[in-house]
């Protein structure tokens, strides 16, 4: 199999490793992916070279997938072109988000992709897992139901469980219906741009009064809008709302001077 065979495709979810620590773990992840027919690997700020000989050896023949992998500096950049993102975690993040098993996630991913949406699944660093800010960017949380007395999975095992369920899901599910005339579903790049706009103005108007509470408040706001399943037009409308509110506030202030 060649690097050309590993070209990104919208017909399968991307596997996104966020800040992976060990090269050999990236290699075993590539092996797990290729076993289940997944070929798009994205790496966010990997600590080691994913083409290191340890990674190639650990991939056990899946080195073409490693060579085709793409590197990103941030989670936001890695998911910018995606419409639906799932985040894997083994612990409660105390966020208001849908939580599904890998089996359920596979069925949903098939349906999203059948609808023409691009999808990806986030996996965190080996030692700590995803940070809350990473999870806040996702639409849905994936948790593997395991023995509650011992539920420790390594990175490649986690990827394999999700990838296997995807492979077993088979034929695509019926796509979710959209109302006639709806604009396309917003990409993560669209949402992150709106988040930046809104948070910048909230900072400017003093909404985040307590610095220590700001990170949690930001995540809660992002989760709230993330659950809304926004279209690109709706995101543009939200940008316009924020812009007009800011403009009105400035005009009012000038009128009071």
N, C-alpha and C positions, 0 to 999 in steps of 0.2 A: 504494500500500500504506500502511495506517495503522498507528499505534502499537498499536491493538487487535490487529491481525494479528500483532504481534510478541510477544504474550503468551507467557510461559515455558511450555514443554510438556515432559512427560517422554518424549516420543517421539523427541527429538533431543538430542544432547549439547550442553551449554553450552560456549561458548568463553570462557575466563577469562584476561584479560590482567593479568599481575601487574606492577604499577608501570610502566605504559607511560610513555614520556617525551614523545613528540611527538603533538600533537592530530591532525596529518594522518595519522600512522601508524594511529591508531585509526580514522580515516575509511576508509583503504584496507583495513583489516581488515574493517570492516563490508561494504564492497563485495565482498571475497572470500567472506565468509560467505554473503551473500545470493545470490551466483552459484551456490552449492551447496545452497541451501535451509536453511541454518542461521540461526536468528533470535534466539537467546538469547545476549546479550553481557553479561559481568560484568567489572567493572573494579576492580582492587585498588589503592587509593591512586594514582590517575593523577596525573602531575605537572601536566598542563595540562587545561583544560576540554575535554571530548570533544564539546561542542556548539559549540565555537569555529568561526568561519566557515571556517577552514582545514580542519577535520575534515569539515564538511558538504560543502565543495567536493570534497574528496578521496574522499568516499563515493560520488560520482557517481550520486546518486539513491537511495542506501540510507540516507538521513538518518532515516527512521522507525525503523530499527534502532538508530541512535544515541540517539534520544529515548527508546527503551524500555530502554536499557542501565541496569544497576544498579551502584551504587558500593558498595564495601566497604572497611573500614579494614585488613583483614588477609586473608591467604590462608585461614586457618582459618575465618573468617566466610564467605568466598565459597564454600567447598566444604561447609559444615556440613550441608546437606540432601542431599548426594550420597552414593551408595553406592560408586561406582567413579570413580577419578580417574586420568587419564593425564598425565604430565609430559613436555614436549618438551625435548630437549637435544641438543646436537651434540658433547658431550664426555663422556668417562668420568667418572662421579662416584664410582667405587669403592664403590658400595653394592650389597648383594645384592638385586637386583630383577630381575624379568623385563624384557627389552628386546625391543621389537618395531618393525617398520617401520610407516609409516602405513597400508599396505595391510592388514597383520595387525591393527593397532589398529582399523581400520574394521570388520573382520569381528567382532572381539571386542565392540566397542561395540554392534553390531547384536544380537548374542546377549544381552548384558547387558540392553539395553533391552527386548528381547522377553521377558525374564524379569521385567520390571517394575521394574528398577533404574534409578535416576537417575544420569546420568554427566556428566562434564565433562573438558575438556582444558586444561591449564595452558600458557601461553606467557609467557616471561620478558621483562624489559626489553630494549630494542633493543641496548644497548651490552654488557651483561654476561650476559644470559640469566638463568634461574632461579637462585636461591640454593640451596645444599644443603638448607637447612631447608624450602624449598618442595618440593623433589624428594622429601624424606623423607615428606611427607604423601601422596604419590601411591602408587598400587598398582603402576603399570607405567610404564616409561620408553619414550618414542617417539623414535627416531632415524631421520632421513632418510638412506638410503644414497646418497651423492653422490661425486663425484670427490674422492678423498682429498687431492689436491694443492690443491683449492680447493672448499670446501664452505660458503661464506658465503651465508646467506639473510637477507633482511630480514624484519621481523615479518609483514607481509601475505603474503609468499611462503610462510612457514612455515605460516600459518593456511590458505592456499589449498591447499597440498599435502595436509594432513590432511583438510580439508573436501571436497576433490575425491574422495579415496579413500572417504570416507563416502558421498558422493553416488553414486559408481559401485558401491558394495557392493550396492545394490538391495534386494531382499527380505531381511527379517530372517533371521538364521541360527536354527537350532534352539536354544531356550533351554537353558542348563545345568541339569541335573536337581538337585533338592534332596531329601534324605531326607524321608520322610513325617513331618509334625509339626514340621519345623524352623521356628524363629522367623525373622522377616525378617533379611536381611543388615544388619549395623550400618551406620549412616550415619557420615560423617566426624565429625559433631558428637559422636556417641557415643564414637568412638575418641579424639578429642582430649580429651574429658572424662576418659577413663581415663588417657591419657598424663599429663595434669596431675596427677591423683590419685597415680599411681605415682611420678612424678618428684618430687613434693612430699615424699612419704614417703622416697624414696631420698636426697633432700637431708637430710632430718631425721635419718636414721640414719647419715649419713656415708659412703654408698656412693660418692658422687662426691668422692673424696679430693683429686684434682688438678684444680684449677679449669680449667687449660688444656685438659684432656682431656674436660671435661664435654660440650661441644657435640657432639663426635664420638660419645661414648658414648650420648648422648640420641638422636641420629639412628639409631644402630645398633639401639637398643632399639625405637624406633618402627618401623623397617623390619622387624624380626623379628615384631612383632605384626601389622604391616600385611600381611605375606605369609600370615598364618594364615586369612584370609577369614572373620573372626569374625561371628557372628550377634549380634543385640541381646542375647539371653539370655546368650551367652558373655561379652559385655562386662560385663553385670551380675554374672556369676559372678566375673570377675576383680576387679571392684570389691570384692566380698565377701571374696575371698581376701586382698587387700591390707589391707582393714579388719581382718580377724581376726588377721592377722599382727601388725599394729600394736598391736591391743588386747592380744594375748598378751604382746608385748614389754613393754608398760606394766605389765601385771599382774605379770609376772615381776620387773620392776624394783622394784615396790612391795613384793613379797614378800621381796626381799632386803634392804630397808631395815631 
